[in-house]
Amino acid sequence: MNGNPAFRPADLPNSILLSYPSVVDHVPTREALVRRANELFEFIRKGQVTPYIGGRYALADAARAHRDIESRRTSGKLLLMP
């Protein structure tokens, strides 16, 4: 044994994830990213998707916005306003 414990993924609690996909797993190139972003903005323009704005913070309050996210006091998107 090399010091690493052996386990079966099925033995782990359901709350444990073994991998965390990132945007590159779904959008592998810049061209794909731009295309998908344009598709999303078109859905928003047409009213097919409505983003939920959970809060607006002055740019000077960015630290407070971050604390609110960390404490899970927020939902939706948060906007930092200049």
N, C-alpha and C positions, 0 to 999 in steps of 0.2 A: 504494500500500500504506500502511496506517495504522500500521505498526509492530508489528502482531500477526501472528505467523507463521500461515500457513494449514496445516491438517493435516486428514486424514481420520481419523475415529474408528477405522476398520479398520486404520490404520497403527500404532496404539498397541499396546503389549504387553497381553496378556490381564489382567495384574495391575492395570492402570490402570482405575479406575472414573470415569465422567464424572458420575455423580450418586449421592448417598447418601440413600436414603429415610429419613424420620424417622417417628415414631409418627403424626404428623398426616397423613401420606400414607395410612395405613391406618385411622386412627380420627379422623375429622374433627371430631367434636363431643364435648362432655363427656358427653352422654347415651350415645353409642356407647362411649366409654371405660368408663363405669360398667357398662354392659351386658356388655361383653366381659370386664371384670375379674370381675364376678359369675359369668359362665360359667366362667372359668378356676378361680376358687375352688371352684366346685361340682365341677369335674373333680377337683380336689385332694381335696376332702372324700370323693368317691366312690372314690378310689384309682385313677382313670383316668390321672392325671398325678402323677408323683412328682418334685418339684424336687430337684436334686442340690445339696446344701450342701457346698461345697468348703472352707469354713473358717469359724471363728468367732473374732472378735477382740473384746477389750474395747474399749469406746468410746474409752478413753484411748490405744489402739493404732491408731486410725484412720489415722494417717500411715503406719504400717508396712503396714497392709492395702492402702493406696493404692500404696505402693512395690512390694508383691508383685504387684498387678495390672499395674502398668507393666512389671515385669520378666518377666511371663508365667509366674510361678511358681505360678499358681492356675488352677483350672478350676471350673466351676459357680458357684453364687451364694455370695457372702461375706456373713456376718451380723455387724453391729456390735452387741454385747451391752451393755446398760446396766450 
